[in-house]
Amino acid sequence: MAEIKHFFLKLNPPRVSFTIDMTTEELGIMHQHVLYWKPYVDNGTVIVLGPVADPKGGYGVAVIGVRDKSELDQLVTNDPANGLCSYEIHPMKAVTRQA
């Protein structure tokens, strides 16, 4: 079985005030974003996912474990919020709970 590689993802919004002034269309996209990632949270691919209430401007974070980077690339590409928002992706060494 391949070793799991972990990545830190930061979802940068299109503007600093995004979390407090989303349009109806943007809110719909972000709702689809949450629904898209939920099965990956449920199956353990996503270790943690959610918005960060930074007083300088909110953003989203996730820690994801995949077998290879191409799997992560596919997940990010298919995210409904990708394009409205932009991703920063960083490899990380994660300490996780043993199953």
MDAnalysis code that builds the backbone (N, CA, C; Angstrom):
import MDAnalysis as mda
import numpy as np

u = mda.Universe.empty(297, n_residues=99, atom_resindex=np.repeat(np.arange(99), 3), trajectory=True)
u.add_TopologyAttr("name", ["N", "CA", "C"] * 99)
u.add_TopologyAttr("resid", np.arange(1, 100))
u.add_TopologyAttr("resname", ["MET", "ALA", "GLU", "ILE", "LYS", "HIS", "PHE", "PHE", "LEU", "LYS", "LEU", "ASN", "PRO", "PRO", "ARG", "VAL", "SER", "PHE", "THR", "ILE", "ASP", "MET", "THR", "THR", "GLU", "GLU", "LEU", "GLY", "ILE", "MET", "HIS", "GLN", "HIS", "VAL", "LEU", "TYR", "TRP", "LYS", "PRO", "TYR", "VAL", "ASP", "ASN", "GLY", "THR", "VAL", "ILE", "VAL", "LEU", "GLY", "PRO", "VAL", "ALA", "ASP", "PRO", "LYS", "GLY", "GLY", "TYR", "GLY", "VAL", "ALA", "VAL", "ILE", "GLY", "VAL", "ARG", "ASP", "LYS", "SER", "GLU", "LEU", "ASP", "GLN", "LEU", "VAL", "THR", "ASN", "ASP", "PRO", "ALA", "ASN", "GLY", "LEU", "CYS", "SER", "TYR", "GLU", "ILE", "HIS", "PRO", "MET", "LYS", "ALA", "VAL", "THR", "ARG", "GLN", "ALA"])
u.atoms.positions = np.array([
    [0.844, -1.189, 0.000],
    [0.000, 0.000, 0.000],
    [0.883, 1.243, 0.000],
    [0.557, 2.210, -0.841],
    [1.348, 3.434, -0.967],
    [1.216, 4.289, 0.289],
    [2.305, 4.947, 0.623],
    [2.302, 5.859, 1.766],
    [1.452, 7.087, 1.440],
    [0.719, 7.539, 2.434],
    [-0.117, 8.728, 2.259],
    [0.754, 9.974, 2.357],
    [0.557, 10.880, 1.408],
    [1.241, 12.171, 1.411],
    [0.232, 13.230, 1.849],
    [0.666, 14.130, 2.698],
    [-0.227, 15.155, 3.225],
    [0.098, 16.522, 2.627],
    [-0.968, 17.309, 2.479],
    [-0.846, 18.645, 1.915],
    [-1.708, 19.612, 2.708],
    [-1.188, 20.814, 2.876],
    [-1.933, 21.923, 3.462],
    [-2.452, 22.765, 2.303],
    [-3.745, 23.027, 2.302],
    [-4.361, 23.852, 1.267],
    [-4.925, 25.111, 1.900],
    [-4.662, 26.230, 1.263],
    [-5.266, 27.498, 1.671],
    [-6.101, 27.991, 0.498],
    [-7.374, 28.222, 0.746],
    [-8.288, 28.721, -0.274],
    [-8.414, 30.233, -0.095],
    [-7.813, 30.960, -1.023],
    [-7.820, 32.422, -0.966],
    [-9.054, 32.974, -1.664],
    [-9.834, 33.802, -0.970],
    [-11.034, 34.366, -1.565],
    [-10.695, 35.444, -2.595],
    [-11.673, 35.830, -3.399],
    [-11.425, 36.829, -4.438],
    [-11.223, 38.249, -3.898],
    [-11.604, 38.476, -2.627],
    [-11.425, 39.802, -2.015],
    [-11.420, 39.635, -0.494],
    [-10.845, 40.578, 0.197],
    [-10.690, 40.506, 1.657],
    [-12.039, 40.389, 2.364],
    [-13.043, 41.080, 1.879],
    [-14.354, 41.116, 2.544],
    [-15.271, 39.949, 2.143],
    [-14.772, 39.005, 1.382],
    [-15.582, 37.932, 0.799],
    [-16.471, 37.208, 1.803],
    [-15.935, 36.877, 2.979],
    [-16.715, 36.084, 3.935],
    [-17.907, 36.842, 4.511],
    [-17.914, 38.171, 4.369],
    [-19.043, 38.932, 4.916],
    [-19.925, 39.572, 3.845],
    [-19.470, 39.559, 2.581],
    [-20.287, 40.210, 1.549],
    [-20.439, 39.384, 0.263],
    [-20.457, 38.060, 0.415],
    [-20.655, 37.206, -0.758],
    [-21.968, 37.538, -1.445],
    [-21.947, 37.525, -2.772],
    [-23.184, 37.672, -3.528],
    [-23.968, 36.363, -3.428],
    [-25.205, 36.381, -3.865],
    [-26.021, 35.174, -3.867],
    [-25.367, 34.087, -4.721],
    [-24.830, 34.479, -5.868],
    [-24.159, 33.515, -6.747],
    [-22.909, 32.931, -6.071],
    [-22.117, 33.772, -5.429],
    [-20.913, 33.303, -4.731],
    [-21.268, 32.384, -3.575],
    [-22.323, 32.725, -2.843],
    [-22.781, 31.884, -1.742],
    [-23.180, 30.504, -2.255],
    [-23.845, 30.460, -3.409],
    [-24.224, 29.191, -4.014],
    [-23.010, 28.356, -4.388],
    [-21.988, 28.999, -4.935],
    [-20.755, 28.294, -5.293],
    [-20.077, 27.746, -4.041],
    [-20.043, 28.533, -2.992],
    [-19.396, 28.074, -1.756],
    [-20.184, 26.947, -1.109],
    [-21.497, 26.964, -1.249],
    [-22.308, 25.853, -0.757],
    [-21.959, 24.577, -1.535],
    [-21.838, 24.693, -2.853],
    [-21.439, 23.547, -3.674],
    [-20.031, 23.069, -3.302],
    [-19.155, 23.994, -2.970],
    [-17.792, 23.683, -2.525],
    [-17.833, 22.786, -1.289],
    [-18.641, 23.144, -0.306],
    [-18.751, 22.354, 0.926],
    [-19.332, 20.971, 0.608],
    [-20.386, 20.929, -0.197],
    [-20.980, 19.640, -0.576],
    [-19.989, 18.771, -1.339],
    [-19.168, 19.369, -2.169],
    [-18.165, 18.636, -2.941],
    [-17.160, 17.938, -2.018],
    [-16.672, 18.652, -1.003],
    [-15.638, 18.103, -0.130],
    [-16.170, 17.161, 0.944],
    [-17.452, 17.224, 1.264],
    [-18.017, 16.433, 2.373],
    [-17.740, 14.935, 2.251],
    [-17.919, 14.298, 1.094],
    [-17.608, 12.863, 1.023],
    [-16.137, 12.550, 1.312],
    [-15.251, 13.468, 0.987],
    [-13.823, 13.255, 1.245],
    [-13.488, 13.455, 2.721],
    [-14.262, 14.284, 3.400],
    [-14.154, 14.384, 4.855],
    [-14.629, 13.065, 5.455],
    [-15.775, 12.594, 4.986],
    [-16.357, 11.362, 5.518],
    [-15.455, 10.148, 5.316],
    [-14.747, 10.068, 4.166],
    [-13.917, 8.882, 3.926],
    [-12.489, 9.035, 4.449],
    [-12.167, 10.189, 5.066],
    [-10.866, 10.375, 5.694],
    [-9.789, 10.967, 4.805],
    [-10.094, 11.217, 3.536],
    [-9.115, 11.865, 2.660],
    [-8.812, 13.268, 3.171],
    [-9.858, 13.977, 3.575],
    [-9.704, 15.312, 4.163],
    [-9.702, 15.151, 5.678],
    [-8.609, 15.576, 6.295],
    [-8.457, 15.439, 7.746],
    [-9.167, 16.572, 8.468],
    [-9.073, 17.763, 7.909],
    [-9.766, 18.925, 8.459],
    [-10.038, 19.887, 7.305],
    [-11.153, 20.585, 7.384],
    [-11.576, 21.508, 6.331],
    [-12.448, 22.577, 6.953],
    [-12.222, 23.833, 6.601],
    [-13.120, 24.861, 7.092],
    [-12.583, 26.264, 6.923],
    [-13.456, 27.237, 7.190],
    [-13.061, 28.642, 7.083],
    [-12.286, 29.091, 8.320],
    [-11.398, 30.037, 8.108],
    [-10.625, 30.642, 9.186],
    [-11.102, 32.085, 9.328],
    [-11.480, 32.468, 10.543],
    [-11.985, 33.813, 10.803],
    [-10.812, 34.733, 11.149],
    [-10.004, 35.019, 10.156],
    [-8.866, 35.929, 10.336],
    [-9.385, 37.362, 10.283],
    [-9.081, 38.199, 11.277],
    [-9.585, 39.570, 11.260],
    [-9.067, 40.385, 10.072],
    [-7.994, 39.944, 9.433],
    [-7.475, 40.635, 8.249],
    [-8.182, 40.184, 6.976],
    [-9.051, 39.185, 7.098],
    [-9.782, 38.640, 5.954],
    [-9.797, 37.129, 6.028],
    [-10.984, 36.557, 5.998],
    [-11.130, 35.114, 6.136],
    [-10.629, 34.371, 4.907],
    [-10.378, 33.088, 5.101],
    [-9.946, 32.186, 4.035],
    [-10.262, 30.765, 4.470],
    [-10.124, 29.827, 3.575],
    [-10.374, 28.441, 3.897],
    [-9.087, 27.652, 4.015],
    [-9.108, 26.597, 4.839],
    [-7.967, 25.698, 4.943],
    [-8.444, 24.254, 4.895],
    [-7.522, 23.395, 4.487],
    [-7.759, 21.955, 4.531],
    [-6.422, 21.261, 4.682],
    [-6.446, 20.120, 5.332],
    [-5.319, 19.200, 5.350],
    [-5.830, 17.921, 4.718],
    [-5.121, 17.482, 3.684],
    [-5.590, 16.371, 2.857],
    [-4.502, 15.315, 2.759],
    [-4.896, 14.057, 2.819],
    [-3.968, 12.942, 2.644],
    [-4.332, 12.154, 1.390],
    [-3.388, 12.037, 0.471],
    [-3.602, 11.319, -0.790],
    [-2.390, 10.433, -1.080],
    [-2.557, 9.500, -1.998],
    [-1.453, 8.602, -2.363],
    [-0.431, 9.289, -3.259],
    [-0.898, 10.218, -4.092],
    [0.040, 10.959, -4.934],
    [-0.535, 12.329, -5.278],
    [0.349, 13.216, -5.707],
    [-0.029, 14.608, -5.979],
    [-1.073, 14.717, -7.082],
    [-1.048, 13.801, -8.047],
    [-2.032, 13.869, -9.137],
    [-3.460, 13.673, -8.611],
    [-3.606, 12.872, -7.566],
    [-4.926, 12.692, -6.937],
    [-5.395, 14.018, -6.339],
    [-4.502, 14.709, -5.665],
    [-4.831, 16.017, -5.097],
    [-5.166, 17.020, -6.195],
    [-4.358, 17.030, -7.247],
    [-4.600, 17.957, -8.356],
    [-5.994, 17.771, -8.935],
    [-6.427, 16.528, -9.069],
    [-7.759, 16.233, -9.606],
    [-8.848, 16.733, -8.657],
    [-8.655, 16.523, -7.363],
    [-9.634, 16.994, -6.376],
    [-9.785, 18.510, -6.441],
    [-8.672, 19.213, -6.498],
    [-8.705, 20.681, -6.534],
    [-9.311, 21.176, -7.844],
    [-8.936, 20.555, -8.948],
    [-9.463, 20.956, -10.258],
    [-10.981, 20.859, -10.301],
    [-11.540, 19.846, -9.672],
    [-12.984, 19.613, -9.716],
    [-13.777, 20.386, -8.663],
    [-13.098, 21.097, -7.792],
    [-13.768, 21.874, -6.748],
    [-14.555, 23.021, -7.382],
    [-15.865, 23.122, -7.103],
    [-16.669, 24.210, -7.675],
    [-16.164, 25.615, -7.319],
    [-15.431, 25.764, -6.216],
    [-14.927, 27.082, -5.812],
    [-13.603, 27.435, -6.492],
    [-12.984, 26.465, -7.147],
    [-11.722, 26.719, -7.836],
    [-12.018, 27.596, -9.054],
    [-11.425, 28.750, -9.087],
    [-11.714, 29.731, -10.140],
    [-12.298, 30.980, -9.515],
    [-13.338, 30.812, -8.690],
    [-13.836, 31.939, -7.906],
    [-12.757, 32.318, -6.882],
    [-12.234, 31.303, -6.226],
    [-11.152, 31.451, -5.255],
    [-9.906, 30.792, -5.846],
    [-8.770, 31.016, -5.219],
    [-7.540, 30.390, -5.695],
    [-6.901, 29.580, -4.565],
    [-6.245, 28.504, -4.945],
    [-5.599, 27.622, -3.976],
    [-4.111, 27.889, -3.868],
    [-3.609, 27.825, -2.647],
    [-2.185, 27.644, -2.365],
    [-2.078, 26.227, -1.832],
    [-1.119, 25.468, -2.324],
    [-0.959, 24.075, -1.913],
    [0.485, 23.864, -1.472],
    [0.634, 23.296, -0.264],
    [1.968, 23.073, 0.295],
    [2.064, 21.657, 0.851],
    [3.099, 20.905, 0.468],
    [3.308, 19.595, 1.078],
    [3.628, 19.782, 2.553],
    [3.258, 18.794, 3.339],
    [3.540, 18.883, 4.768],
    [3.835, 17.496, 5.340],
    [4.495, 17.474, 6.462],
    [4.699, 16.239, 7.215],
    [3.667, 16.273, 8.331],
    [2.713, 15.388, 8.258],
    [1.620, 15.390, 9.227],
    [1.793, 14.260, 10.238],
    [1.472, 14.565, 11.464],
    [1.371, 13.559, 12.506],
    [-0.123, 13.292, 12.653],
    [-0.532, 12.076, 12.384],
    [-1.958, 11.753, 12.400],
    [-2.240, 10.621, 13.376],
    [-3.488, 10.458, 13.686],
    [-3.939, 9.343, 14.530],
    [-3.761, 8.051, 13.777],
    [-3.329, 7.034, 14.457],
    [-3.219, 5.710, 13.848],
    [-4.584, 5.034, 13.861],
    [-4.929, 4.387, 12.759],
    [-6.229, 3.705, 12.668],
    [-6.217, 2.437, 13.489],
])
